[in-house]
Each structure stands twice: as structure tokens, then as C-alpha cells.
Amino acid sequence: MSAQGLSAEPVTIVVEHLDPELGAWSALEYGCIARESHAAGSKFLLSSVPTSLQMPEDLAATPGLGVEHRSVEQIFADRKSRVCLLDPAATVELSPADADTFDVFLFGGILGECF
């Protein structure tokens, strides 16, 4: 841990892409998350991307974007306990101390949906 209470190790932010296509809004969100993650020294990964899905050129060229055809369960099978599911319906809020427990943060639910 650094003096500021944040982990010195980069974290990985994951969105599991569960649609057969990629809409314009999702592409904008993914690009924004990739750029912001990259700027913060973290990684951004889209998982479960169908092999048939053609990424738009501008999105594919976004710094910090990783695309994986495997599922989160397959990618992080050896360290499932280090994956934190970010669920908007969770009863416990995320805190800076969670950086000591988790290095992968998986978005749950639908991006952009507010509860």
C-alpha cells in the first residue's frame, strides 16, 4: 500500500460483453472506461466478446483496451477470490481498503442503468 491508502499494483477493470453485437452507446462507454483506466495506470478488459464481433476501428485502437473471447471465470480461474463483483444492488459499499483484497473489479448488471 502507498501512503495514500491505494494499492501500488494496477487493478483490472472488467466488463463482460454479453451481447452478440456492439451498440454505439456501449462502444462510447467502453472507450471512455479504457481511456480513463489507462490514464490511471489500470487495465480495462472486455471479456466474453464473441469471435464474430468486429470491433469498430476507433474503439479497437483505444489505449488501454483489452479484448478477450474467454469468460471472466476462465480468465481468472486461478484467482477467483481476487475478483470483486461491482453490483449496483450490493449491500456493502466499495472502499479504498478493498484494493488490498481485490485486483480485478467486474461490473455487474447493465452499464448506464441506475437504481
Secondary structure, 3 states (H helix, E strand, C coil): CCCCCCCCCCCEEEEECCCCCCCHHHHHHHHHHHHHHHHCCCEEEEECCCCCCCCCHHHHCCCCEEECCCCHHHHCHHHHHHEEEECCCCCCCCCHHHHHCCCEEEECCCCCCCC
